[in-house]
Amino acid sequence: MSKKKEEMERQEKMQMEISRLHLPRGIQCFGVIEQRLGGSRMRVRCLDGKTRICRIPGRLTRKLWVRERDIVVVEPWEFGGDAKGDIIYKYTPTQIFFLKRNGYLKQLDEFEEF
């Protein structure tokens, strides 16, 4: 395959990722994974200023692989207070670049200063 074709396929793939961007709705918020605790649980620093112990729901355990410093969408539990939540979605590096460029992650720069 020629380099031009490879470049065109890469551009198409990148456009597909950005066109299907998942944004937080309702009580959901952005978060950054601070520490993995084991048992599909992790400590997540959310952009609403709270730190939550979040888990990956059973339907996503084999589909969603996360590491520290990944940016995710967190849905807080209604009955557990603000201390717990579920991880709903993980962003790719291309999507993170798009979110930063469009101003969705302005608060993230403030958190990284500390």
Secondary structure, 3 states (H helix, E strand, C coil): CCHHHHHHHHHHHHHHHHHCCCCCCCCCEEEEEEEEEECCEEEEEECCCCEEEEECCHHHCCCCCCCCCCEEEEEECCCCHHHEEEEEEECCHHHHHHHHHCCCCHHHHHHHCC
